[in-house]
Amino acid sequence: MGGLTDLEHTIQQALDSLLESLHPESLGDDRFRVHSEANRFGRVFGGQMIAQAMKAAAITVGDKPPHSLHAYFVQSGDPDHPLDVVVDRVRDGRSMSARRVTVEQAGDTLLIAMVSFHDNATEPEFAERAPQGVDPDELPRLQDFVEGAPPDLIERARTWISRPPPLDMRIAEPTCFFGGPRASGPRSHWMRLPRNVGDDPVLHSVLLAYASDYLLLDIALRGHPEPVSVESTTAFSLDHSFWLHRPVRFERWHSHTAELVAVTGHRGLVRGCVHDIDGHLVASTTQEVLIRGDGYRAP
């Protein structure tokens, strides 16, 4: 690890922990036992369960790459206890396969997902390319904004340094979790793995699916029509959808551009597009979130 900063070293350790969580132990009959990555949020991270569901489903398919996932977060889980992943082989066709996946803990259902696999052709192809010109290496790291967080958020913000995501993340403005300003319109952040993890295309797809769950809830807080106090608001993700449009090499930079589409009552809808450093559209995301509580405050 020579030459790495303390933060970079900690991010590498976080990736080690995530990769370990993506090695399902077979219990037979398409049931698998998995463990959580290092405790970061005091609960099982939704992106981790998405990745584990996709990985377990892929083991039962074998010959087709994943192309979409639609998941519902049913309840939160304890990261200090193992999870069981149950796969139902819904269909195996000539070019497509479908799997229903349930993530459970101590008999309670935490996540229900459908994962689809497709042996797809490479042509024809169409997607709007992302504008070029941004150099993510010149942008601040996500953690660079931590010490600027207001006093009521600083301790929670510092956990993004002591227990960072297993990703190199760059962003041009502080997130709401760090006391960033309210704003409308899309926001982009850049992300990549901190090192090469080999050539397994399924693993790269699974890791991008994991990463796609970061900062979507923050987008909903950022654009909410009422000023929201992060400390006193109940906010969590209800579901997550993810579509892959082309193969992934996630040690390369990818931008995730997300925007708040709608807020009605306690629910908001966020959608996003993931482009690689060359501007190709790699994946699309949507997520519905719930925001409620005493957290609305006067400007």
N, C-alpha and C positions, 0 to 999 in steps of 0.2 A: 504493500500500500504506500510505498515511498512516494513522496511528492503530493499526496492528497492532504487537503485541509481537514480539520476536525469534522466539519459539516459533511464534506464529501465522503469521508470514512464512515460516518454514521448513516448516510444514504446508502452506501454499499452494503452495510450490515442490514439495513431495512430490506434491500433487495434479496439478500440471502434468506431472510426470514420469509418473505413472500414466496420465493421459489420453493422453499421447503413446504409451505402450505399447499402448493400445487402438485404434490405427489400423493394422490389418493391411494389409500390402502384398501385393496379389494376384500370385501367381506362375503363375496359370492352373490349370485342372483342380481347382478348389476347394482349392488349396494357398496358404498365406499365410506371409509372413515378418513376424515381430514382434521387438521388442526389450524388454528388461526395464526396469522402473522403477528408480530410483536404488537402488544396492546398500544393503540394510538388514541382512540376516542372513548375508551371505557365501555365499548360495545363492539360487536362484530361489524366491521366496515362492510357496507353494502357492495362495494366494488369487489371486495374479496370473495363474497358469496357468488357474485356474478361470474367471476373468473373460475371458481371451483365448480360451479354448475356446468359451465361450458367445457372445462377440461374433462370432467367425468363423462359428460355426454359424448365427447369426441373419442374417448377410449372405447365406447361401445359401437362407434361407427367405423373408424379406422381409415376408410379409403376416400372420404370426401371432406373438404375443408368446411368449417363453420361459416355461415354468411349472415345469420341474424339471431338475435336473442330478445325475448320479451319476458320481463321478470316483474313480479310483484313482491314487495317487501311486506311480509305479514306481521312480523314482530321482531323486536331486537333480541340479540343473543349475547352470551357471556364469552368473551374471547379466551378465558382461562379454561374452558371446557371443550372437549372435542365435538365435532359436527358429523352428522351422517348425511351422505348425499345419495339419494335414491333415484335411479334412472329408469324410466319406462320407455321401451322401444315402440313408439307409436306407429312408425312406418319406415320401411326401407324400400325405396323404389330404385329404378335404374340410375337416375341422376340426382335424386334428392332423398334425404332421410330426415325424420323428425323425432325429437326426443322430448319427453316431459320430465322435468327434474324437480325434485323437492329437496330442500336443505332443512334438516331437522336437528334439534338439540334436546336431549332428554325427553323425547316424545312430542315436543312442540314443533310446529312448522314455522320456520323463519322466512323461507323464500320459496316461491313457486315460479318456475320458468319453463318456457318453450324455447328450444334451441333447434335451428334448422341448418342443414348441411346441403351443399350443392356442388356437384362436379361441373363447374361453369366454364364456358368458353371465354376466351380473352377478347374477342371482337364480336360485334361492333362495340364501341365505347364512346360515351359522351358524358361530360360533366364540366361545369364552369370551373376554370382554374382560379386558384386564389391569387390575388395580386402579389407581386414579388417586391423585394426591396428591404424587408425587415431582416436584420441579422440578429437572431435570438441570442447569440453569444454576447451582444452588446447590451442586452436588456438586463435589468436587475433580477437576481434570484428572488423567488417568492419570499424566502427568509430574510432578505434585505430590508423588508418593510416591518419586521417584527418589533424592533426597538422603538419604532415610531407609533406604536399602538397606544391608545389612551389608557390611563391607569386601570380602569375597570376591565380592560381586555388583555393587559400585558402578560399576566401569568399564563392564561390560556394560549395566547399567541406564541409564547416561548416554547410550548410543547412542539411546535412545528420545526424547531431547531433540535430539541433534545430527542424527539421521536418523529423525524421527518418522514414523509412519503418516500417510497423507494424509487423516486424519479428526480431527475434534474428538471426543475420547473422555473420558467422565466415569465415575467408579467410586467406591464408598464405602469400599473397602478396598484395601490394596496387593496386587498379584498375587504369586504365588510367585516369579516372575522378579525381583521387587523385595524378596524376603524376607518376603512375607506369611505369615500363619499358616495351618496346616492347618485345614480345616473341612469339614463335610459339608453337604449340602443345596444348593439352587440359589443362584446368584449372578447378579446383573444388572449389566451395564454399558450406558451410553448412548453412542450414536454418531450422527454426522451428517457430511455433507460440509461443509467450511469455507466454501463459497460455492455459489451457484447455478451449475449446469452446463447450463442450458437445459431444454427440454421433451421431449427424446427419451426415450420410456418404456423402450426397450430399454437405453439407457445407464444409466438409474437402476437397472434390474433387475440389470445387469451389475455395477455398482458395489456394490450391496448384497450380491451373491454374493461379490464380493471381500472385503468387510468381514466377512462371516459366518465367515471362517476365523480371525479374530483371537480369541485367548484361550480357545479350546476346549481346546487342549493344557494350558493353565494350569489349567483346571478339573479335569482328570484328575490333575495333580500335587497340587492343593489337597486333593482328597478321597481320595487313594491310601491304602490300608490300612496301608502302611509309610511311615514318614518318608522323604522323598526329598531328596537333595542335588541341587539344580539343576546345580551345577557338574560333578558327576562322573557324572551319569546320562545315558544315551542315551535321548532321547525325541523322537519325531516322529510326524506324522500318516500313517496308512495310506490313508485314503480320506475322501471328503466327499460328503454328500448335501444337497441344497438344494431346497426346494419353495416356490414363490411362490403365495400365496393371493389377492392383490389387487394393484392397481397401486401403484407405489412413487414417492414424492417424497422423495429421500434428502437434500435440503438441510434437511429437517425432522428433529427428534429421533426416534430409534428405540432401543428398549431390546432388548438381546439377553440373555435369561435362560437360562442353561445349567446342567445338572447332570450329575454322573457317575452313570451307570446301573449299570455293572458293571465289575469288574476280575477277570480270570481269567488267572493266569500273567503273561505280559508284555503282555497286551492289555487295553485299557479302552475302554468305549463311553460317549460323551458325546452328549447331545441338547440342543437349544435351541429357543426360540421367539422370534421377532422381532416386537415390537409397535410401532406408531407412537405418537406422543405423545398421540393420542386414545384409545389402548387397543385399536385394531383389530389383529388378528393378521394380519401381512403375510407372514411366511415361517416355515418350520420347517427345522431343520438336524439332522443327525446326523454324527458323526465317530468312527471307530475310531482309536485311537492305540496306539503301542508304547512301553513304558517298561521299560528293563532296564539292567543294568550294575552297577558297584560302588556305585551311588548310594544304596542303602538304608543308613540309618544309625540307630543307637540313638537313642531320644528323649533 
